[in-house]
Amino acid sequence: MTLRHHFDEEAAYAACEFFEMLPHIKGRMAGKPLRLERWQRDDIIRPLFGWKRADGTRTYRTAYIEVPRKNGKSTLCAGIALWMLFCDGEKGAEVYSAAGTRDQALTVFDPACAMIRETDLDDSCKIYKSQKRVVYKNSFYRAVAAEAGAIHGTNPHGIIFDELHVQPDRELWDTFQTGRGERRQPLTVAITTAGYDRSSICWEIHEYARRILDPNDPLEDETFLPVIYAADPEDDWTSPETWKKANPNFGVSIFEDFLSEECAKAKDSPAYENTFRRLYLNQWTEQAVRWMPMHSWDECATEISESDLEGRDCYAAIDLSTSRDLTACALVFPLDDGEYAVIPRFWAPKEASSDRERQDRQSYRGWAERGLVTLTEGNVTDYEQVRYDILQMANRFNIQQMGFDPWNATEFHQALIRDGFSEQRLISVPQTFATFNEPMKRLLELVSSTKLRHDGNPVLRWQAGNLTVKQDPSGNLRPDKGKSGDKIGGFVAMLMALGLALREEAVSMTDEAARTVL
């Protein structure tokens, strides 16, 4: 903090003392005094209520606390709400527990009411259960939900946003934030586990908090307290050491045997892996349910010699990006014994790479230094460079067909023809369930039987982990670009190329069967 701020030890001590007069409500500790854990005391309560401005008001006006499940979030938030109602010295205080749904809003409000009933606070206030409201003098504490509509006309002194990652939109957040203007020291506390929606208000606040915590980022905000407990992306998600790192209440309210059981479920189910990592390691995932079992994908990694594949038949497809994103091409080679090899290529505009790195948290420039991504000059992808590279690949490999999305590649298609690419080899591939269903199901079979060969390309692996799918009423599958965003192009290109290969194989088998009959 700068010299304009000072630490009020007496205020910090008073807040901690208040918490410790409250009781635990549930579990084996029910009825016992709430003893703040060191991380709760030193990382949240003491700084939140101890740091003051020159006029004596609180320094922090917003706190973002991101912590995995079962680490005492609801109990902590209930205590904060009660402090702001009873002890903050704000006349006519309005304190709110806000959440995405009514039931979620009550996960903080109900424990707070139970705490009141178990202490002397019960004598000084009135709980209106049907209204989800506690009234103290001319102040109140109330539970509200996004599903009930925006709460306009409020004058909030304190707001607790529980599980911010499930807020359906930003309306409730913005309504409360803009309503705080008349208060001298309003406080918003957002407490949540990690989510997966990168377009959400929670991701926006998460990224703001992460930047403040980053010593190399110039962003500063002395009114914002960021507290994030999470495993790092490179950490082994199956390790008890990682579990302990991500869970500050490890051994207190969440235990190794429980996490071991959940981890075992995640190892057996790709659909549950993201859930485990998001809820118990606090890692932001790319989708709610991972489609590709990544441990099986990794088992397919092997050394691939491109020189050994020169002159071999293959099938290719290209996924053209928007101007600032990754453009991708994939070559799929049918091999012996039903195996397939895949070689991906990626391009991105050099001047936009820094912005993409901040958004995607991936090292585009590092990939480029390793020869995994070609950075083209300018701030948009140079499609002439892409075409040149594809023609070079066509000289090395016997590309039987090249697939493209007819929606956005017509001009590119015509340019390839002008470059000398045979029109008969350029195949329009609509982005439909009918197009993708067979190659997606076949790809899972190939991966599970380690009959897909790739070289462990980290860009393609990242995109494999990003992929989420759509399913029609008949059970057909296709990539969901709406939810996966613009970070699956190489994987989509691989599926398109595999689809072309499978189609040609089916034609060859039909022709062979016809010749056998004759």
C-alpha positions, 0 to 999 in steps of 0.5 A, a space after each residue: 500500500 502507498 503512504 495514503 493508506 495505513 493498517 489499523 491493527 485494532 480494526 483488524 483484531 476486532 473483525 477477527 474477534 467477531 468471527 470467533 464469537 460465531 459458531 460453526 453450523 454444520 458437520 463435526 464442528 457444529 456448535 463450536 466457535 468459528 476459529 479462523 484458519 490462518 489463510 482466512 485470517 491473514 489473507 482475507 479478514 485482516 487485510 480486508 478490514 484492517 487497511 484504511 484510507 486517510 479518512 478512516 474508511 476501508 481501503 478495499 471496496 472489492 474482494 475476489 476470493 477464488 477457492 475450491 469447494 469444501 474450503 469453508 466459503 459459505 461460513 466465511 461469507 456468512 461471517 462477513 455479511 453479519 459483520 457488515 450488518 451489525 458492526 460496520 457502523 453504517 446507518 441504514 446499511 443494505 447487505 445482500 447475499 447474491 447468487 445465480 439462483 435462489 437456492 445458491 443465494 441461501 447457501 450463505 444466508 441460511 448459515 448466517 441466520 443459524 449463526 444469529 440464532 446461536 448467539 446474542 445477536 438474536 436479541 437485537 434483530 428480527 429474522 423474516 424467513 419468508 422474506 429471506 431478510 434480517 432486520 437490525 435497527 434501520 438496516 437489513 440483510 437480504 438474499 437475492 438471486 439473478 433468476 428473480 430479475 435485476 435488483 434496481 433501486 438498491 443502495 448496497 453497503 455490502 454485497 456477497 456474490 456466492 459462486 460468481 461463475 454461475 451468474 447467467 449474465 453480468 446484469 446483477 453484478 452491474 446493478 449492484 456495483 452502480 448502486 454503491 455510489 452513495 456509500 462511504 465504504 461499500 464492499 463487494 465480496 465475490 467468492 467462487 470456485 473456478 468456471 469454464 465460461 470465458 465470456 462470463 463476468 466471473 472470468 472478467 473479474 478473475 482475469 482482473 484479479 490475476 493481473 493484479 497478482 502478477 508482479 510483471 503486469 503493470 495493472 494496479 488497483 489499491 481498492 481491489 483485494 485478489 485472493 486465488 488458491 489454485 493448482 497451476 496448469 503444469 501441476 500434476 492434477 493427480 498428486 496429493 501435493 497439488 491437492 494440498 497446494 490448491 486447497 487451503 483448508 486441506 486436512 481441516 474441512 477437505 481431506 486427502 481420502 475424499 480427494 483421492 476417491 474423486 481423483 480416481 473417478 476423474 481418471 476413469 471418466 474424461 467427462 469428470 476430469 474437468 469437473 474434478 480439476 475445476 471444483 477441487 483444484 480451482 483450475 479454469 477449464 475450457 469446457 464443462 465436459 471434456 470430450 477427448 480423454 487426454 490421458 489416451 490422447 497422450 498415449 498416442 504420442 510418438 516420434 513421427 518422421 515427416 521424411 518417412 511420410 514423403 510421397 505417401 497418400 494423405 488427406 488434408 483439410 484447412 480451418 481458416 481463422 478470423 483475422 487475428 486467430 490461429 489458422 490450421 491445416 491438418 494432414 492425415 495419413 492412412 497407415 498399415 494395420 488401420 493406423 493413421 498419422 496426423 501432421 498439423 500446421 498452424 499460422 497466426 499474425 505476429 502483431 496480434 500474438 501478444 493479445 492472444 497470449 493474454 487472452 488464451 494464456 498460451 505462448 504463441 511466440 514460444 510456439 513460434 520459436 519451436 517451429 510449431 506456429 508460423 507467425 505471419 507479418 502484420 496484425 491479420 493472418 497472411 493467407 498468401 503465406 498460408 497458401 505458399 506453405 500448403 503448396 510446399 506440403 503438396 510437393 512433399 506429400 501426395 495430398 489426395 484431397 483437401 477439405 475446406 469449410 465452404 462458408 468462409 473459404 471460397 476465396 481461398 479455394 479459388 486462390 488455390 486453384 489459381 496456384 495450380 491446385 487441382 479443383 477435383 482435389 478441393 472438397 467442400 466440407 459442410 460443418 454439419 452433424 452428417 459431416 463430423 459424426 463418423 470421424 468423431 466417433 472413429 477418432 475416439 476408437 483410434 485414440 482409445 486403441 492407440 492407433 492414432 499417431 501424433 508427435 505430441 504437438 502441444 498446440 494440437 493437444 491444447 486444442 484437443 482439450 478445448 473441444 466440446 461437442 454438440 449432439 443432435 436428438 439422434 446422438 450424432 456429434 459435431 464440434 461446438 465452436 460456439 462453446 469451444 471458441 476459436 481455439 479448436 481449428 487444428 482439431 477440426 481440420 484433423 476431423 475433416 481430413 479424417 472424414 475424407 480419408 474414411 469416405 475414400 476408404 469406404 468407396 474403395 471397399 465398395 469398389 473392391 466388393 463389386 469387383 469380387 462379385 463380378 
